[in-house]
Amino acid sequence: MALKHKGLEFEALPWRFTEKEAIAPYKSSTVPVLVDGDQSVYDSWAIALYLDEVYPSRPRLFGGTEARALADFFCQWAVKSVHPAILRVLILDIYEKLHARDKAYFRESREKRFGMTLKQFAGDQKGAVAAFRGALEPVRPVLVQNAFLSGNGPGFADYILFGMFQWARTVSPTRLLEPDDPIYAWRERLLKMYDGYAWKAKGYPVWA
């Protein structure tokens, strides 16, 4: 979405958890990795900073130094508060959708990280969805007053949170939001942006 925002052409390459050798040359063990000519950058935040620095004449992901600092705060909050909540909702669906070559690695690495089985980590799904919705509460008042988290148009803060919803839509049929939730309408706006780029991605029905 950040690349679409900047109006840059790109090729997206599929990747599996166990294909560490594919990204090892870029000094990363996780995705996303951006390769731009002879430059490579990993981590969503670092990539966004790179795009605005290297392509300053294109639409900016951050409105200035102050906006960038606030977006950094939002990113930290989303990763540390929202991501763990949505992961509990999705973890079993993620495992089921994995390629057979990745399943053993995923189960072993995640159960070691969580200190429990995947099923124990997922817990009560109804409660997990409720906890996820509760974690999003700070976002709702902003979206009642603004079309996007970044104001009148989307920015990096929008994309970092939207990415979690898009991730969910690709792996799970679980209904995360109700239609009267202001976050639901915000997600719809982003799904339709850039000629429906996110909408066209393979996934479950958009209401999920």
C-alpha positions as CSV (number, residue, x, y, z in Angstrom):
1,M,0.0,0.0,0.0
2,A,2.9,2.4,0.7
3,L,4.3,1.7,-2.8
4,K,0.9,2.3,-4.3
5,H,0.7,5.5,-2.3
6,K,4.0,6.6,-3.8
7,G,2.9,5.6,-7.3
8,L,5.9,3.3,-7.8
9,E,5.8,0.2,-10.0
10,F,6.9,-3.0,-8.2
11,E,6.9,-6.7,-8.4
12,A,5.7,-8.7,-5.3
13,L,7.3,-12.0,-4.8
14,P,5.8,-14.9,-2.7
15,W,7.8,-16.2,0.2
16,R,7.5,-19.0,2.7
17,F,8.7,-19.0,6.4
18,T,11.4,-21.6,5.8
19,E,12.8,-19.8,2.7
20,K,15.4,-17.9,4.8
21,E,18.0,-18.2,2.1
22,A,15.9,-16.1,-0.3
23,I,16.2,-13.0,1.9
24,A,19.5,-13.8,3.7
25,P,21.5,-11.7,1.1
26,Y,19.5,-8.6,2.3
27,K,20.6,-9.2,6.0
28,S,17.0,-10.1,7.1
29,S,15.3,-13.2,8.3
30,T,11.8,-11.8,8.0
31,V,9.7,-10.0,5.5
32,P,9.0,-7.4,4.2
33,V,12.2,-6.8,2.2
34,L,12.3,-4.0,-0.4
35,V,14.9,-4.3,-3.1
36,D,15.4,-1.1,-5.1
37,G,18.2,-1.3,-7.6
38,D,21.3,-2.0,-5.6
39,Q,19.7,-0.9,-2.3
40,S,17.8,-3.2,0.0
41,V,15.7,-2.3,3.1
42,Y,13.8,-4.5,5.5
43,D,11.2,-3.8,8.2
44,S,8.0,-1.9,7.3
45,W,9.0,1.3,9.2
46,A,12.4,1.5,7.7
47,I,11.0,0.9,4.2
48,A,8.5,3.7,4.6
49,L,11.3,6.1,5.8
50,Y,13.4,5.0,2.8
51,L,10.5,5.6,0.3
52,D,9.9,9.2,1.5
53,E,13.6,10.0,1.6
54,V,14.5,8.5,-1.8
55,Y,11.3,9.6,-3.6
56,P,10.5,13.0,-2.1
57,S,8.7,14.3,-5.1
58,R,6.1,11.5,-4.9
59,P,3.1,11.7,-2.4
60,R,4.5,11.5,1.1
61,L,3.8,8.9,3.6
62,F,4.5,11.3,6.4
63,G,3.4,14.9,6.5
64,G,6.6,16.2,8.2
65,T,8.9,15.6,11.2
66,E,6.1,15.9,13.7
67,A,3.7,13.7,11.7
68,R,6.5,11.1,11.3
69,A,7.1,11.0,15.1
70,L,3.4,10.5,15.7
71,A,3.2,7.8,13.1
72,D,6.2,6.1,14.8
73,F,4.2,6.1,18.1
74,F,1.2,4.7,16.3
75,C,3.2,2.0,14.7
76,Q,4.7,1.0,18.0
77,W,1.3,0.9,19.6
78,A,-0.2,-1.2,16.7
79,V,2.6,-3.7,16.7
80,K,2.7,-4.1,20.5
81,S,-1.0,-3.9,21.3
82,V,-3.1,-4.7,18.2
83,H,-0.9,-7.3,16.6
84,P,-0.8,-9.7,19.7
85,A,-4.6,-9.4,19.9
86,I,-5.3,-10.2,16.3
87,L,-2.7,-13.0,16.3
88,R,-4.7,-14.9,19.0
89,V,-7.7,-14.7,16.6
90,L,-5.8,-15.9,13.6
91,I,-3.1,-18.3,14.8
92,L,-4.9,-21.6,14.1
93,D,-6.2,-20.4,10.7
94,I,-2.6,-19.3,9.8
95,Y,-1.3,-22.7,10.7
96,E,-4.0,-24.5,8.6
97,K,-3.2,-22.3,5.5
98,L,0.6,-22.9,5.7
99,H,2.4,-24.9,3.1
100,A,3.3,-28.4,4.4
101,R,7.0,-27.5,4.4
102,D,6.4,-24.6,6.8
103,K,4.1,-26.2,9.4
104,A,6.7,-27.9,11.6
105,Y,8.9,-24.7,11.7
106,F,5.9,-22.5,12.4
107,R,4.5,-24.6,15.2
108,E,7.9,-25.2,16.9
109,S,9.0,-21.5,16.7
110,R,5.7,-20.0,17.8
111,E,5.1,-22.5,20.6
112,K,8.6,-21.7,21.9
113,R,7.8,-18.0,21.7
114,F,4.5,-18.3,23.4
115,G,5.5,-20.9,26.0
116,M,2.4,-22.9,25.1
117,T,0.7,-24.8,22.3
118,L,-1.0,-22.9,19.4
119,K,-4.4,-24.1,20.7
120,Q,-3.7,-22.8,24.2
121,F,-2.5,-19.5,22.8
122,A,-5.6,-19.1,20.7
123,G,-7.8,-19.8,23.7
124,D,-11.5,-18.9,23.5
125,Q,-12.1,-17.5,20.0
126,K,-15.1,-15.5,21.0
127,G,-13.1,-13.9,23.8
128,A,-10.1,-13.3,21.4
129,V,-12.3,-11.4,18.9
130,A,-13.8,-9.3,21.8
131,A,-10.3,-8.6,23.1
132,F,-9.1,-7.6,19.6
133,R,-12.1,-5.2,19.1
134,G,-11.3,-3.7,22.5
135,A,-7.7,-3.1,21.6
136,L,-8.9,-1.0,18.7
137,E,-10.9,1.4,20.9
138,P,-8.4,4.3,20.7
139,V,-8.8,4.3,16.9
140,R,-12.6,4.7,16.8
141,P,-13.0,8.4,17.9
142,V,-10.4,9.4,15.4
143,L,-12.3,7.7,12.5
144,V,-15.6,9.2,13.6
145,Q,-14.1,12.6,13.0
146,N,-11.7,11.8,10.1
147,A,-11.9,9.6,7.0
148,F,-8.4,8.3,7.7
149,L,-6.1,8.0,10.7
150,S,-3.7,10.4,8.9
151,G,-6.5,13.0,8.3
152,N,-8.2,13.6,5.0
153,G,-6.1,11.1,3.1
154,P,-4.3,7.9,4.1
155,G,-0.7,7.8,5.3
156,F,1.7,5.3,6.9
157,A,-0.4,5.0,10.1
158,D,-3.4,3.8,8.0
159,Y,-1.3,1.3,6.1
160,I,0.3,-0.3,9.1
161,L,-3.0,-1.0,10.8
162,F,-4.8,-1.9,7.5
163,G,-2.1,-4.4,6.8
164,M,-3.2,-6.4,9.8
165,F,-6.8,-6.5,8.5
166,Q,-5.6,-7.5,5.1
167,W,-3.5,-10.3,6.6
168,A,-6.5,-11.5,8.5
169,R,-8.7,-11.5,5.3
170,T,-6.2,-13.7,3.5
171,V,-6.1,-16.5,6.1
172,S,-9.3,-16.4,8.1
173,P,-13.1,-16.3,7.6
174,T,-13.6,-14.9,11.1
175,R,-15.7,-11.7,11.3
176,L,-13.5,-9.1,12.9
177,L,-15.8,-6.0,12.7
178,E,-19.5,-5.1,12.6
179,P,-20.8,-2.9,9.8
180,D,-21.7,-0.1,12.3
181,D,-18.1,0.1,13.5
182,P,-16.3,3.2,12.1
183,I,-13.2,1.0,11.6
184,Y,-15.3,-1.1,9.2
185,A,-16.0,1.9,6.9
186,W,-12.3,3.0,7.1
187,R,-11.3,-0.5,6.0
188,E,-13.7,-0.4,3.1
189,R,-12.2,2.9,1.9
190,L,-8.7,1.5,1.9
191,L,-9.8,-1.7,0.2
192,K,-11.1,0.3,-2.7
193,M,-8.1,2.6,-3.0
194,Y,-5.7,2.4,-5.9
195,D,-8.2,0.8,-8.2
196,G,-9.1,-1.8,-5.6
197,Y,-5.6,-3.1,-5.2
198,A,-6.2,-4.6,-1.8
199,W,-9.8,-5.7,-2.6
200,K,-8.4,-7.8,-5.5
201,A,-6.0,-9.7,-3.3
202,K,-6.9,-13.3,-2.8
203,G,-8.8,-13.7,0.5
204,Y,-12.1,-14.3,2.2
205,P,-15.2,-12.1,1.6
206,V,-14.6,-8.5,2.5
207,W,-17.0,-8.6,5.5
208,A,-14.6,-10.9,7.4
